[in-house]
Amino acid sequence: MLLDEDILASDYIGTQDTVQDEALARICTRAQSLVEAYLHRTLEAQQYIDEVHDGCGQSWFYLAHKPLIVVTELTINEISIDITTLKLYPESGKVDVDFNISTGKRNIVITYWAGYVGDVVPPAIAGLYHPELPKVIEEAMYQVAHRLWLKSGLSGQAREGLASRGGEGGTTAFLPNLLDPEMIEALQAYREIRL
């Protein structure tokens, strides 16, 4: 999880009470998943195994997930590539092999780690470069978590629902109800386009 329940409790809710830790953990998880759904991307670091790409005659290709942490295995046309020779561009997820990859369907197979690291670093990537979660995304997740806490009934306030604007439904339709327009606008830079 990318959010810290203690920070949510002390900085956003204003409590040091640990009685609700389990509920706060669930709220943090829900806030992260709502922001991820809105951005159309997974934020937390994880391994992606055997992701397949088509060669297009270029020396580079883009991964499906970013930011890139490390490539652990790459084969092109069923030939293993020395990963120490790769040029990696973490923020864009670009991998450059420094030679033209033959055109082909599903002829690139790659295993890699991508995403942001929270409090617990997976052992497989301990000691490696970890991209820092952009502050705007972190702040958005904390704001969503705070609003979820207020609407949950745990705050002592009357429990509220999470109605979407215009009755659109879906997991992200009500995110604008949880964040101010400026925050929604700032998040647009990190939103992936779904075709």
N, C-alpha and C positions, 0 to 999 in steps of 0.2 A: 504494500500500500504506500502511496506517495504522500499521504497526509499523516500528520502526527496528532493523535488524539489529545495529547497534553497541550499542544499549541492551540488546538481548537478550543479546549476547555478554558485555558488561561487567557488567551488573547482575543477570542471572539465571543465566548460565552460568559467569561468572567467568573469562573469557579475553579477550585482545586479539588472538588469533591470527586472521589474515585468510584463512588457507588454506581455511577452510570457509565463506566468504562466500556462495557460490552455494547451498550446502546450507542455510545459515541463511535466505537469502531465500526458498527454497522452503518451509521450515518456517514462516516468518512468514506467507506467503501462505496456507498450509494452515490455520494457526491462525485467521487472520481469516475464512476461508471456513467453518470449523466453527462459530465463534461467530455469524456471520451466519446460517447455516442454523438454529442453535438459536433465534435471535431472530426468525426468519422475516422478515428485512429486509436490504437492502443498506446497508452503513454508509458506504462510501467515496463521496465527492461525484462525481456524474455528471449529465449532462443527460438529461432525460426529454422526448422530442419527441412532440408531438401526443397527449398523454394525453387521453382522452375521459371526460366525466362527463355525468350526466343532470341537467338543471335540475329543481328541486323546489319552486319558488316562494319560496325563501329568497334572501337577499342574499349568501349564503356557501356554500362547499363545501370539502371536505377533499381534499387531494391523496393519492395512493397512497404517496408517499415523503416522508420527513422526516428531519432538519430541513430546512426550506426555506431556500435561500440567496437565490435571485432568480427572478422570473418574467420571461421574455424575450418571450413572446407569449401573448395570450389572445383568443380569439374566442368570442362567445356569439351563437347564432342566425346564424352566418356574418357577424357584425359585429365588426370589430376594436375592442378595448377599450384605452383609454389606460392602460398599465401603471403610470404614475406616480400614478394615482388609487386604486390598490389598497391595502387594508389587509392586511398580511401578518402571520401569526402563525407564526414559524419553527419553534418546538418542536412545535406541534400539526399543522403543515402546513395550517392554515386560510387560505383566501383569501376576503376580503370585498370585493365590488365596489360596495357602498353603494347598490345598487338591487335590487329583487326580480328574480331571474332567472326567466323564464317556464318553466313546467313543460314538459319535453320529453325525448325520448330522444336521447342523444348530441349535445346541442346546445351543450355546452361543450367547447372544445378548447384545451388549454394546453400550453405548452412552458416548462420551468423547470429549474433546478439544485437538487438537494437532496443532503444527506449531509454527512459530515464530511471535513475536509481533512487529509491527512497531510503529509509533508515536501515534496512537490511540489504546488504549487497550479496547477491548470489555468489557462492564460492567460485563458480566457473569464471567469473569476471572480476574477482577481487584483485586489486592492484592495477587494473586497467583504467584507461581514460573513461570517465563517466560524464556524459553531457549533463549540464545542470538544467533542471526543469525551469523553463522560462517563468519569470516572476508573475506575469499576467495570468498564466495558466494556474500556477499555484494559488494565487489570490482568488481567482474565480472558483477554484475547488473549495477553498476555505469559506468563501461567501455563500456558496451553494450549501455546504455542510451546516453553516450557521443558520441559514433560512430553513433547511430541513429540520434542524433541531427546534427552531421556534414553532414550526408547524406540526411537530410530532406530539406535542402535549407534555414532553419532558421538561419544558421550560416553565411550566406552571401556567402558561397561557392556554386558552381554549385551542383544542386541536383543529387544524384547518386542512382542507384537501389541497391537492395540487392541480387545479383545473388548468387546462390549456387555453391559450387565447384563441378565440374563434372556433373552439370545439374541434381543433384539428387532431387531437390525440397524439399518440406516439410517445417515445421516450424523450424526445428533445423539444417537443412543441411547447412545453411549459417552462423550459429553461429561461426564456426571456422574462418570465414572471419571477424568477429567482435572482436574476442579475440585472443591474441597471444597464441602460442602452449603451453607455460608454464602454462597459466591460464586454458586452456582446460584440461591439464593434472592434475592440482590441483583440478579441479571440479570432476574428476572421483571418488574420495573418497565419494562424496555425491550423486552420480548417482544411481538411483534405477534400478534394472534389471527387464525388462518386459519379461514375458514368453508368 
